[in-house]
Amino acid sequence: RMQASFETFSPFLERTLLVAWNADNGKCKDFVLKACKKVLTAPIKKAEYEWFNSYVLPSSVWLFETKKNRYMFEELFEIVQRQSADIVNNMDSVFVHLEKHTKWSELMA
């Protein structure tokens, strides 16, 4: 049931998430991070991002340890760093492409 909330970006109670974490923290970690990755992948959808900000980000689950001796917030930071690196790389490739355009020097003058 909790996994379905994350797969459909539906509201959930914090207490229910904590119960799910206590029942199977490995599975819970997987579906929480999978949803975060989807929400933070371009193009970012407003409704999904609002759900993330309202229900997921304020959760205490980010302070829990994973089996890798890391905290959940560290796992989230890793996702964010990868996603932002992809965006920066895409923007850099657009810039390189534009610099090769025949009218680039005119545009920059």
Backbone as numpy.savetxt, mean C-alpha at the origin, in Angstrom:
# Nx Ny Nz CAx CAy CAz Cx Cy Cz
-14.08 -14.07 7.00 -14.90 -12.87 7.00 -14.04 -11.61 7.00
-13.02 -11.57 7.85 -12.14 -10.40 7.90 -11.38 -10.27 6.58
-10.94 -11.38 6.04 -10.22 -11.36 4.77 -11.11 -10.77 3.68
-12.38 -11.11 3.69 -13.32 -10.59 2.70 -13.42 -9.07 2.79
-13.38 -8.52 3.99 -13.41 -7.06 4.16 -12.21 -6.41 3.49
-11.06 -7.05 3.61 -9.85 -6.49 2.99 -9.85 -6.69 1.48
-10.42 -7.76 1.02 -10.47 -8.01 -0.43 -11.46 -7.11 -1.14
-12.49 -6.66 -0.42 -13.52 -5.81 -1.03 -13.45 -4.37 -0.53
-12.46 -4.07 0.30 -12.28 -2.72 0.85 -13.54 -2.26 1.58
-14.03 -3.15 2.43 -15.25 -2.90 3.21 -14.89 -2.50 4.63
-15.73 -1.71 5.27 -15.48 -1.33 6.67 -15.42 -2.57 7.58
-14.66 -2.44 8.64 -14.55 -3.53 9.62 -14.29 -2.91 10.99
-14.56 -3.71 12.01 -14.29 -3.27 13.38 -12.87 -3.64 13.76
-12.19 -2.74 14.45 -10.83 -2.99 14.91 -10.77 -4.27 15.74
-11.75 -4.45 16.60 -11.77 -5.64 17.46 -11.81 -6.93 16.65
-12.56 -6.91 15.56 -12.65 -8.09 14.70 -11.30 -8.39 14.06
-10.60 -7.34 13.65 -9.26 -7.53 13.08 -8.31 -8.13 14.12
-8.41 -7.66 15.35 -7.55 -8.18 16.41 -7.85 -9.65 16.71
-9.11 -10.02 16.67 -9.49 -11.43 16.88 -8.92 -12.28 15.74
-9.04 -11.77 14.50 -8.50 -12.50 13.34 -6.98 -12.65 13.47
-6.32 -11.60 13.95 -4.86 -11.65 14.12 -4.48 -12.72 15.14
-5.21 -12.76 16.24 -4.92 -13.75 17.28 -5.19 -15.18 16.81
-6.15 -15.33 15.91 -6.50 -16.66 15.41 -5.44 -17.18 14.42
-4.96 -16.29 13.53 -3.98 -16.71 12.52 -3.24 -15.48 12.01
-2.19 -15.10 12.75 -1.51 -13.85 12.41 -0.78 -13.92 11.06
-0.33 -15.07 10.65 0.34 -15.19 9.35 -0.61 -14.91 8.20
-1.77 -15.53 8.24 -2.78 -15.33 7.20 -3.27 -13.88 7.22
-3.49 -13.36 8.42 -3.96 -11.99 8.59 -2.94 -11.01 8.00
-1.68 -11.22 8.33 -0.62 -10.36 7.79 -0.66 -10.36 6.27
-0.81 -11.53 5.69 -0.81 -11.65 4.22 -1.95 -10.86 3.58
-3.17 -11.02 4.09 -4.27 -10.32 3.42 -4.27 -8.83 3.72
-3.77 -8.42 4.87 -3.66 -6.99 5.18 -2.65 -6.33 4.23
-1.47 -6.93 4.10 -0.44 -6.35 3.26 -0.80 -6.42 1.77
-1.50 -7.46 1.38 -1.94 -7.58 -0.01 -2.91 -6.44 -0.35
-3.82 -6.16 0.55 -4.77 -5.06 0.33 -4.04 -3.72 0.30
-3.08 -3.54 1.18 -2.31 -2.29 1.21 -1.57 -2.08 -0.11
-0.97 -3.14 -0.59 -0.25 -3.05 -1.86 -1.19 -2.67 -2.99
-2.37 -3.27 -3.01 -3.34 -2.95 -4.06 -3.80 -1.51 -3.96
-4.09 -1.05 -2.75 -4.56 0.33 -2.56 -3.49 1.33 -3.00
-2.23 1.02 -2.72 -1.14 1.96 -2.97 -0.49 1.79 -4.34
-1.10 0.98 -5.20 -0.60 0.80 -6.56 -1.33 1.76 -7.49
-0.56 2.42 -8.35 -1.15 3.36 -9.31 -1.98 2.60 -10.33
-3.07 3.14 -10.77 -3.67 4.40 -10.30 -4.40 4.18 -8.98
-4.19 5.08 -8.07 -4.81 4.98 -6.75 -6.27 5.42 -6.86
-7.16 4.55 -6.38 -8.59 4.84 -6.44 -9.01 5.54 -5.15
-9.72 6.62 -5.30 -10.09 7.46 -4.16 -10.84 6.68 -3.08
-11.82 5.90 -3.45 -12.63 5.16 -2.47 -11.78 4.15 -1.69
-10.89 3.46 -2.39 -10.01 2.49 -1.73 -9.04 3.20 -0.79
-8.51 4.34 -1.23 -7.56 5.08 -0.40 -8.26 5.64 0.84
-9.49 6.10 0.70 -10.25 6.59 1.86 -10.52 5.45 2.84
-10.84 4.27 2.32 -11.03 3.09 3.18 -9.74 2.81 3.94
-8.61 2.81 3.25 -7.32 2.57 3.85 -7.04 3.57 4.97
-7.28 4.85 4.70 -7.04 5.90 5.71 -8.00 5.81 6.89
-9.21 5.39 6.64 -10.22 5.34 7.70 -10.14 4.09 8.58
-9.83 2.96 7.96 -9.92 1.70 8.69 -8.57 0.99 8.92
-7.71 1.04 7.94 -6.48 0.24 8.02 -5.34 1.00 8.69
-5.07 2.19 8.22 -3.93 2.94 8.73 -4.00 3.22 10.23
-5.17 3.58 10.79 -5.22 3.84 12.24 -5.21 2.58 13.12
-5.20 1.43 12.53 -5.28 0.19 13.29 -4.03 -0.05 14.13
-4.24 -0.70 15.25 -3.11 -1.07 16.12 -2.34 -2.26 15.58
-2.84 -2.90 14.54 -2.17 -4.08 13.97 -0.76 -3.72 13.47
-0.51 -2.47 13.16 0.81 -2.05 12.67 1.89 -2.17 13.74
1.48 -2.27 14.98 2.44 -2.39 16.08 2.72 -3.84 16.46
2.10 -4.77 15.76 2.31 -6.18 16.05 3.54 -6.70 15.33
4.18 -7.69 15.97 5.35 -8.32 15.36 4.91 -9.43 14.41
5.72 -9.60 13.36 5.48 -10.69 12.42 6.45 -11.83 12.77
6.33 -12.91 12.05 7.20 -14.06 12.31 8.65 -13.78 11.93
8.88 -12.73 11.16 10.25 -12.37 10.75 10.92 -11.48 11.78
10.33 -11.34 12.97 10.85 -10.45 14.01 10.86 -9.00 13.56
9.86 -8.66 12.77 9.67 -7.29 12.31 8.28 -6.85 12.72
8.07 -5.57 12.72 6.74 -5.04 13.01 5.97 -4.86 11.70
4.67 -4.89 11.81 3.83 -4.73 10.62 4.09 -3.38 9.94
4.34 -2.33 10.71 4.57 -1.04 10.07 5.83 -1.07 9.20
6.80 -1.91 9.56 8.00 -2.06 8.73 7.65 -2.73 7.40
6.75 -3.68 7.46 6.29 -4.34 6.23 5.56 -3.34 5.33
4.74 -2.47 5.95 4.04 -1.45 5.18 5.03 -0.46 4.56
6.02 -0.03 5.31 7.03 0.90 4.78 7.75 0.29 3.58
8.01 -0.98 3.65 8.67 -1.67 2.54 7.81 -1.61 1.28
6.53 -1.83 1.43 5.60 -1.74 0.29 5.60 -0.33 -0.27
5.49 0.66 0.61 5.44 2.05 0.18 6.73 2.43 -0.55
7.87 1.99 -0.05 9.14 2.30 -0.71 9.20 1.69 -2.11
8.74 0.46 -2.25 8.74 -0.18 -3.57 7.80 0.54 -4.53
6.60 0.87 -4.02 5.63 1.54 -4.88 6.13 2.92 -5.30
6.72 3.67 -4.38 7.21 5.01 -4.73 8.41 4.92 -5.67
9.24 3.90 -5.52 10.38 3.72 -6.44 9.88 3.46 -7.85
8.81 2.67 -7.99 8.23 2.42 -9.30 7.73 3.72 -9.94
7.08 4.55 -9.14 6.56 5.82 -9.65 7.71 6.73 -10.09
8.74 6.82 -9.26 9.90 7.66 -9.60 10.57 7.15 -10.87
10.73 5.85 -11.00 11.33 5.28 -12.21 10.50 5.60 -13.44
9.19 5.50 -13.33 8.31 5.83 -14.45 8.44 7.29 -14.84
8.47 8.17 -13.84 8.61 9.60 -14.11 9.97 9.90 -14.74
11.01 9.24 -14.27 12.34 9.43 -14.84 12.38 9.01 -16.30
11.73 7.89 -16.62 11.73 7.43 -18.01 10.93 8.37 -18.90
9.87 8.97 -18.38 9.12 9.98 -19.16 10.01 11.18 -19.43
10.74 11.63 -18.41 11.63 12.77 -18.56 12.72 12.48 -19.61
13.33 11.32 -19.54 14.37 10.94 -20.51 13.78 10.93 -21.91
12.58 10.39 -22.04 11.92 10.36 -23.35 11.67 11.77 -23.87
11.19 12.66 -23.01 10.92 14.03 -23.43 12.20 14.77 -23.83
13.28 14.51 -23.12 14.55 15.16 -23.45 15.03 14.81 -24.87
14.64 13.64 -25.34 15.05 13.20 -26.68 14.17 13.79 -27.78
13.09 14.44 -27.39 12.19 15.01 -28.39 12.89 16.14 -29.13
12.60 16.28 -30.42 13.29 17.28 -31.26 13.03 18.71 -30.80
11.93 18.97 -30.14 11.61 20.35 -29.72 11.89 20.60 -28.24
12.62 19.69 -27.62 12.93 19.82 -26.20 13.69 21.11 -25.91
14.70 21.41 -26.71 15.51 22.62 -26.45 14.68 23.89 -26.61
13.72 23.88 -27.53 12.83 25.04 -27.69 11.95 25.20 -26.45
11.47 24.08 -25.95 10.60 24.13 -24.78 11.36 24.65 -23.56
12.61 24.28 -23.43 13.40 24.68 -22.26 13.97 26.09 -22.40
13.90 26.68 -23.59 14.46 28.05 -23.79 13.59 29.12 -23.21
